[in-house]
């Protein structure tokens, strides 16, 4: 997710095959309420869900323009 967010910030287009694949993957896993099921490898017990959802939405919005 952070890679997709960074790529959107530096202007890599949605037409890029890797970006397009990532966008399809994230959108296919989005829940009806607009969130995603999150799993973390580090920081167990730390609630950062809202920030992760925000970053995902921000990147997806950049690529929807």
C-alpha positions as CSV (number, residue, x, y, z in Angstrom):
1,X,0.0,0.0,0.0
2,X,2.7,2.5,0.9
3,X,4.4,1.7,-2.5
4,X,1.2,2.5,-4.4
5,X,0.8,5.7,-2.4
6,X,4.4,6.7,-3.2
7,X,4.0,5.9,-6.9
8,X,0.9,8.0,-7.1
9,X,2.8,10.9,-5.4
10,X,5.6,10.8,-7.9
11,X,3.3,10.6,-10.9
12,X,3.5,7.0,-12.1
13,X,0.4,6.7,-14.2
14,X,-2.5,4.2,-13.6
15,X,-1.8,2.8,-17.0
16,X,1.5,1.4,-15.7
17,X,1.0,-2.4,-15.7
18,X,2.1,-2.9,-12.2
19,X,0.1,0.0,-10.9
20,X,-3.0,-1.2,-12.8
21,X,-2.6,-4.7,-11.3
22,X,-2.3,-3.2,-7.8
23,X,-5.4,-1.0,-8.2
24,X,-7.5,-4.0,-9.4
25,X,-6.2,-6.0,-6.4
26,X,-7.0,-3.3,-3.8
27,X,-10.4,-2.5,-5.3
28,X,-11.4,-6.2,-5.4
29,X,-10.7,-6.5,-1.7
30,X,-12.5,-3.4,-0.6
31,X,-15.5,-4.1,1.7
32,X,-19.0,-2.7,1.2
33,X,-18.3,-0.1,3.9
34,X,-15.3,1.2,2.0
35,X,-12.7,-0.3,4.3
36,X,-10.2,-3.2,3.9
37,X,-9.4,-6.2,6.2
38,X,-6.0,-5.2,7.5
39,X,-3.2,-7.5,8.8
40,X,0.1,-6.1,10.1
41,X,3.4,-7.8,10.3
42,X,4.8,-5.3,12.8
43,X,3.3,-3.2,15.6
44,X,0.8,-5.8,16.9
45,X,-1.6,-4.1,19.2
46,X,-1.2,-0.7,17.6
47,X,-4.4,0.7,16.1
48,X,-3.5,2.5,12.9
49,X,-6.4,1.2,10.8
50,X,-7.8,4.6,10.2
51,X,-4.5,5.9,8.8
52,X,-4.0,2.9,6.6
53,X,-7.5,3.2,5.2
54,X,-6.9,6.9,4.6
55,X,-3.7,6.3,2.7
56,X,-5.4,3.7,0.6
57,X,-8.3,6.0,-0.2
58,X,-5.9,8.8,-1.0
59,X,-3.9,6.7,-3.4
60,X,-7.0,5.3,-5.1
61,X,-8.4,8.8,-5.5
62,X,-5.2,10.0,-7.1
63,X,-5.5,7.2,-9.6
64,X,-9.2,7.8,-10.3
65,X,-8.6,11.4,-11.6
